[in-house]
Amino acid sequence: MILEVSELDVHYGQRRRRRRALAGASLTVERGEVVGLIGETGSGKSTLARAVLGLVRASAGRIVIDGEDVTGYSGRQWMALRRRGVLQYVFQDPLRSLDPDLSIADSLIEPLLVSGVSQAEATRRARTYLSRVRLGEELLDRLPGELSGGQRQRVAVARALVTEPKLVILDEPVSALDSANRVQILEILKELRGTGVAMVFISHDLGSVAGIADRIAVLYQGKLVETGPARDVVAEPRHPYTRLLVSSAPTLRTASAGRAEREALRALLDA
Ligand SMILES: Nc1ncnc2c1ncn2[C@@H]1O[C@H](COP(=O)(O)OP(=O)(O)OP(=O)(O)O)[C@@H](O)[C@H]1O
């Protein structure tokens, strides 16, 4: 097991403004497994990502990464964990995943040098990963601000994977892209599945994760309400919210649920 999140609670705000974003959420990810984490806006997906990356603190529950209980880790301990290259991330906005002042070459090479790889080997790996995300070497000298949105997100994917981490958290990695770029990045991520890296692929769009994930986990109002093999969750969704998601995804609507059914499911959830 590479990730084990148990009964996680996360709160934001103080006193009267305090509100619970995660309410006893549990999720496990096996080594090399791709888990699609889906849920509607505000369901707590990004909060779960932030907690696993050490960016927000849990008020209850436990997070174990690669056998290490990281729940009470200090900033320094998180930094050491990141430096060891166990964990990486890709955010929706690539400018949040990339340092705007580092050239593409340095963005790819620096994390390798930090983890003790030689300059020659780091340069070789940077080139390999740039071609894996289907970008040309002429981009190596550019800054992130000098690339298109789609190119930037591919660099962010390459940067996350170049250190060959055990786990990558991707928070809405294709949501800000146009459809051609979205399809290409999904294809690239699919190819990377075979490299043994485990991924948590967060999306509000079931259609984006269904073709990539081994397993799908559904977050609803801060709780994991359903998890299962991707095919089963799509073919036979059990929770009303998952049924609503499946029936609302145009590319997945095999059973072609009508508007009336979707309204009935929404009413059931709102009750
Ligand atoms: N920094 C913050 N301060 C206060 N409340 C927050 C903060 N970040 C998120 N929240 C609240 O926590 C809940 C979960 O938010 P989160 O961003 O995890 O949802 P999400 O499922 O990722 O949504 P989206 O798909 O819109 O990104 C929401 O009710 C949100 O308003």
PDBQT file of the ligand as one rigid body, heavy atoms in Angstrom, charges set to zero:
ROOT
HETATM    1  N1  LIG A 301      -9.029  27.924   2.374  1.00  0.00    +0.000 N 
HETATM    2  C1  LIG A 301     -10.296  27.660   2.695  1.00  0.00    +0.000 A 
HETATM    3  N2  LIG A 301     -10.918  28.319   3.696  1.00  0.00    +0.000 NA
HETATM    4  C2  LIG A 301     -12.193  28.039   4.058  1.00  0.00    +0.000 A 
HETATM    5  N3  LIG A 301     -12.952  27.097   3.456  1.00  0.00    +0.000 NA
HETATM    6  C3  LIG A 301     -12.406  26.414   2.433  1.00  0.00    +0.000 A 
HETATM    7  C4  LIG A 301     -11.052  26.653   1.995  1.00  0.00    +0.000 A 
HETATM    8  N4  LIG A 301     -10.781  25.806   0.968  1.00  0.00    +0.000 NA
HETATM    9  C5  LIG A 301     -11.910  25.087   0.771  1.00  0.00    +0.000 A 
HETATM   10  N5  LIG A 301     -12.883  25.440   1.646  1.00  0.00    +0.000 N 
HETATM   11  C6  LIG A 301     -14.228  24.838   1.753  1.00  0.00    +0.000 C 
HETATM   12  O1  LIG A 301     -14.078  23.441   1.995  1.00  0.00    +0.000 OA
HETATM   13  C7  LIG A 301     -15.003  22.671   1.228  1.00  0.00    +0.000 C 
HETATM   14  C8  LIG A 301     -14.252  21.703   0.328  1.00  0.00    +0.000 C 
HETATM   15  O2  LIG A 301     -13.491  22.437  -0.615  1.00  0.00    +0.000 OA
HETATM   16  P1  LIG A 301     -12.530  21.762  -1.694  1.00  0.00    +0.000 P 
HETATM   17  O3  LIG A 301     -11.762  22.853  -2.368  1.00  0.00    +0.000 OA
HETATM   18  O4  LIG A 301     -11.776  20.673  -1.058  1.00  0.00    +0.000 OA
HETATM   19  O5  LIG A 301     -13.615  21.123  -2.688  1.00  0.00    +0.000 OA
HETATM   20  P2  LIG A 301     -13.441  20.486  -4.133  1.00  0.00    +0.000 P 
HETATM   21  O6  LIG A 301     -14.235  19.221  -4.120  1.00  0.00    +0.000 OA
HETATM   22  O7  LIG A 301     -12.009  20.397  -4.493  1.00  0.00    +0.000 OA
HETATM   23  O8  LIG A 301     -14.174  21.558  -5.043  1.00  0.00    +0.000 OA
HETATM   24  P3  LIG A 301     -13.825  22.070  -6.541  1.00  0.00    +0.000 P 
HETATM   25  O9  LIG A 301     -14.197  20.961  -7.466  1.00  0.00    +0.000 OA
HETATM   26  O10 LIG A 301     -14.730  23.252  -6.690  1.00  0.00    +0.000 OA
HETATM   27  O11 LIG A 301     -12.375  22.441  -6.559  1.00  0.00    +0.000 OA
HETATM   28  C9  LIG A 301     -15.855  23.685   0.477  1.00  0.00    +0.000 C 
HETATM   29  O12 LIG A 301     -17.035  23.882   1.201  1.00  0.00    +0.000 OA
HETATM   30  C10 LIG A 301     -15.004  24.928   0.453  1.00  0.00    +0.000 C 
HETATM   31  O13 LIG A 301     -15.821  26.085   0.409  1.00  0.00    +0.000 OA
ENDROOT
TORSDOF 0
